[in-house]
Amino acid sequence: MMKTLTTDQIQALHTFVKKHYVEYYDIELELVDHLANGIESQWREDGSLTFETALDREFKKFGVFGFSTIIEKKENTLSHFYLGIILKEVLRFLHWPKLLLTSALFYIIYTSLNYLSTIFENRDIISVIIWSLMPLVFIYYIIEATLVKKLHKATQKKWFMDRIRLSVIAFPLSALYITYYFARFIADKSIVLSSVLILFVGLWIYITYNVISPKLKLEKEATIKKFNTL
């Protein structure tokens, strides 16, 4: 009869992974699953191996840096994956039929900036608009970060997906500041370029809040269901 891991041994794998500086629960689940499959694969070839020996052999496959390499790889993979989704969604607004909506939004932004600049004769009107948007983004970020912190405190589990989601939410703050920085130099020379910058930031904010954040929440739920036996 083929040996399989007991509940106590699976719990030992969780403890082992945590001791090797894996702080995020979703990554912990994946590593425990990987180790468990590797150990049972070794047992299929040699059932006399002890749990400790099989675990040591499996861990050595990660190399001298242990789990740090796979954690860094996962971080880069997820970051690039969701950045790609955002850029893809932005490009969708440049194709029909969303191009019609993009054109209308650009016209509204351009007309508004041109009108306000004419009335106030102040190139910083764009900066005022940007600094008005930043607190809204910041408040949303604080709300989400607070909810994540409360969940962590209640469950004693930190999720890497939550970290990615908060990074995605926070990015528009940097984008708005960059827009503000460039707007100081080109606002009085090119309302068109200023309008493009503000439109791009607006689309990014819309996509991060309405596409990326919900998608990450769904993937978090899927991870829980996938590894519910660990």
Secondary structure, DSSP 8 states (H G I E B T S, - for coil): ------HHHHHHHHHHHHHTT--BHHHHHHHHHHHHHHHHHHHHH-TT--HHHHHHHHHHTT-TTTTHHHHHHHHHHHHHHHHHHHHHHHHHTTSTTHHHHHHHHHHHHHHHHHHHHHHH--TTHHHHHHHHHHHHHHHHHHHHHHHHHHHHHHHS-B-HHHHHHHHHHHHHHHHHHHHHHHHHHHTTT-HHHHHHHHHHHHHHHHHIIIIIHHHHHHHHHHHHHHTTT-
